[in-house]
Each structure stands twice: as C-alpha cells, then as structure tokens.
Amino acid sequence: MNTTTAQIFWWVALPYFALGVFVVGHVWRWRYDQFGWTSRSTQLQERRRLKWGAPLFHYGTFAAIAGHVIGVLIPQSWTKAIGIPESGYRWFSAAAGTVAAVLVIGGIVILATRRLFVPRVRATTAPIDYVALTLLLIIVFTGIAPTIGINLLGGGYDYRTSVAPWFRGLFSGSPDVQAIAHAPVIYQVHATAAWLIWAIWPFSRLVHAWSYPVWYLWRPYIVFRSRVASHPNEPGTGGRKWRKIGVPY
C-alpha cells in the first residue's frame, strides 16, 4: 500500500521535528536560561493540595513510563522468549496501566485545580503551563481508554505489532509508517500528543525532570549544634555600651 505525503509528514517529519526541538531546545535553555531551569515551585502559595497532587502525578508518571518501556521499546519476541504469554502480558499491562493512569489523572486534576482556582498559584502560571497540562490530559485519557476499553474489556489490540515497531523504527531510521497509519485513531492521537509535548518540553517547567540532585549521595552531613538561648547584654552590664555617633570605642 502506498504511503501518502500526509502520512510521511505526520508519522516521520513531525516526530523528527519534535525530537530536534527537544534536543536543541534543552541545549538553548541550559545555555541561556539556567536560572529558569526549575519547577517554579508554588509550595509557598499553596501546599495542602500540592502535597497530594505532586506525589500522585509523579509516581503515576514513573509507572506509566516503565510500562511504555516494556510495551513499546521491548519487542514482543523478547517477552515470548522468557516465557511470558501474550494473554498474560495483556492482562498485566492493562491492570498496571489502569493503576498508573488513575494516579496520573488524580494528580493532574489536583494540580490543575490549584492552577485554575487558587489565585496566588494562578498568578504564577504561564500559558505554556496550561498547554502542557492539556496535552498531558490528552495523553493520559487516550492511553487509558484503549487500555481498559480495548485490551481489558474488549477483544484486545496488539499495538506491539504496529505502534511499537513504528516507534522503534524512528530511532533506527526506518519507521513503519503503514503500521501506525492503520492503527486505531485513539492510538494515533495518543502518539501525536506525545510528540507535541516533547516539542514544548524544553520551554516549560517540565525541564526540572532532568535536575536530579545526584550530589546528595555524597554530600557531607549537615551538622546542627544546639545552644542555650541567652538574653543580650544591656548597656552598663559589661557588654557593648551605648555611645554617641562619631565617638570611637
């Protein structure tokens, strides 16, 4: 089947463009905006919702990334070689993906609520933050819908024979355009939103994901010394005395 120009643009040019912006954008941000390389924490503005939303979002994201590494980057032949049947993999993937998605959705909803309804937090929010949150919600919902509706409750769809080879092919220089072009639309929307968030990543507060405090592993201990509180010496009691301006000690 012939590959159209639109398919080449959408499934080859767009991913490579997003990857290029991702790499070049991070280099530019690091060279010219190191002081802005931060999560721009709003903990001082509001912490009650943040203490719940941030852990839910981050732990759910880590679980989702691990699931994508297993499902997309690891070929199906490898899991079969170690004795994991396809049915067992599909059920495990659906269950684990559902848990991860629930955590991510809960975290995003809480964090988005802070951004929208807490005035002090809203005042520190840039337009790019709303774009990132919107894309994250699209990615999560288009990821959880086929996980539950197709793979768990439906007849199942083996994305490891279509989406996964196309994705791996991008890094080997031979993406299978026809495989992704004939995948269900919801998988296509999921992949497109993912590339878009890669493109805006360097220009948002998402860059803090690469700022791991690795130096904490070997930093010296912080020594705290206690001391008994004492009242300061008053003038005329042997301490520092009052003096007129211009008069030496």
Sequence and secondary structure as in RCSB ss.txt:
>XXXX:A:sequence
MNTTTAQIFWWVALPYFALGVFVVGHVWRWRYDQFGWTSRSTQLQERRRLKWGAPLFHYGTFAAIAGHVIGVLIP
QSWTKAIGIPESGYRWFSAAAGTVAAVLVIGGIVILATRRLFVPRVRATTAPIDYVALTLLLIIVFTGIAPTIGI
NLLGGGYDYRTSVAPWFRGLFSGSPDVQAIAHAPVIYQVHATAAWLIWAIWPFSRLVHAWSYPVWYLWRPYIVFR
SRVASHPNEPGTGGRKWRKIGVPY
>XXXX:A:secstr
    HHHHIIIIIHHHHHHHHHHHHHHHHHHH GGG S    TTT  TTHHHHHHHHHHHHHHHHHHHIIIIIS 
HHHHHHTT  HHHHHHHHHHHHHHHHHHHHHHHHHHHHHHHH HHHHTT  HHHHHHHHHHHHHHHHHHHHIIII
IISSS   GGGTHHHHHHHHHHT   HHHHHTS HHHHHHHHHHHHHHHHGGGSGGGGGG   GGGGT       
         TTTTS     TT   
